[in-house]
Amino acid sequence: MNGNLQKMMKQAQKLQRQMLEAQEALAEERVEATSGGGMVKVVADGQQNVLEIKIDPQVVDPEDVEMLEDLVLAAVSEALRKSRELAEERLGAFTKGMKIPGLM
């Protein structure tokens, strides 16, 4: 029984190491989302950090700031959705069937 416990502990440590490596790799992954036909572009990493926002000057209209706000919000929301999907895809193999609070 002691041997089985040690084997399980080694497997758990290996799984934890692999999961940490996958999480670190997500920091290097990039997803992109656009809105307004490409007028607003947002880039995020696989850890749901927004890294870049590009706005085409043509969409900047002082008379319609609300439209620009909506376009930025839409692009950011989509980039973060894609980032979460990427994280779930990459980490899903480790968490399949487990409900671990705060993991994703």
Beta strands, then each sheet from edge to edge (+ up, - down):
strand 1: 30-35
strand 2: 40-45
strand 3: 50-55
sheet 1: 1+ 2- 3+
end
